[in-house]
């Protein structure tokens, strides 16, 4: 089984617009499995929180003695 991941646009009619490249790979009457992942605002907020935490934890280990590497 092959998997393809790509962002798709939902048309005004509420249909997913598949790229021509993918359509050429599909056979008529072929059964396919589709997984739809939808970003939610909470996901963006959670990702931002994780990014802040990562930066904070990274900088916690920084020491003035490490400043010598800033000029290399």
C-alpha distance (Angstrom), angle and dihedral (degrees) to the residues before:
residue distance angle dihedral
X1 . . .
X2 3.81 . .
X3 3.78 124.7 .
X4 3.79 127.6 -154.0
X5 3.77 122.6 -166.1
X6 3.79 121.6 -165.7
X7 3.77 140.0 138.2
X8 3.81 112.5 -100.2
X9 3.77 131.3 -165.0
X10 3.78 122.8 -130.8
X11 3.82 109.5 -132.6
X12 3.80 125.1 -133.7
X13 3.82 86.3 -98.4
X14 3.81 90.6 56.9
X15 3.81 95.2 -107.4
X16 3.79 126.9 132.8
X17 3.79 111.7 -114.0
X18 3.81 108.9 -138.1
X19 3.81 118.4 -158.7
X20 3.81 116.8 -110.6
X21 3.81 89.8 -119.0
X22 3.80 90.4 62.4
X23 3.81 94.2 41.7
X24 3.81 89.8 57.1
X25 3.83 89.2 58.1
X26 3.82 93.7 53.9
X27 3.79 121.0 88.2
X28 3.83 121.4 -142.2
X29 3.84 111.9 -93.5
X30 3.82 90.3 10.7
X31 3.80 115.9 149.7
X32 3.81 113.1 -131.0
X33 3.80 133.3 -179.3
X34 3.78 117.4 -128.8
X35 3.79 128.2 -163.3
X36 3.80 115.6 -169.8
X37 3.81 117.5 -158.8
X38 3.79 116.7 -170.8
X39 3.80 121.7 -166.3
X40 3.76 113.4 -128.9
X41 3.79 125.9 -159.5
X42 3.82 89.3 -114.8
X43 3.82 88.8 58.9
X44 3.82 90.9 57.0
X45 3.79 91.3 47.4
X46 3.79 91.7 48.0
X47 3.81 91.4 49.0
X48 3.81 90.5 50.6
X49 3.81 89.9 50.4
X50 3.81 91.7 51.0
X51 3.82 90.4 48.5
X52 3.81 91.4 51.8
X53 3.81 91.9 47.3
X54 3.80 91.4 49.0
X55 3.80 91.9 51.2
X56 3.80 92.1 46.4
X57 3.80 92.7 49.7
X58 3.80 91.8 46.0
X59 3.80 92.6 51.3
X60 3.81 92.0 46.1
X61 3.79 88.0 71.1
X62 3.82 92.9 50.3
X63 3.78 116.5 110.5
X64 3.81 132.4 -172.8
X65 3.81 85.8 -116.3
X66 3.81 87.1 65.5
X67 3.83 90.7 61.3
X68 3.80 89.1 87.1
X69 3.83 87.8 74.0
X70 3.82 92.4 55.5
X71 3.80 91.0 76.3
X72 3.80 100.1 48.9
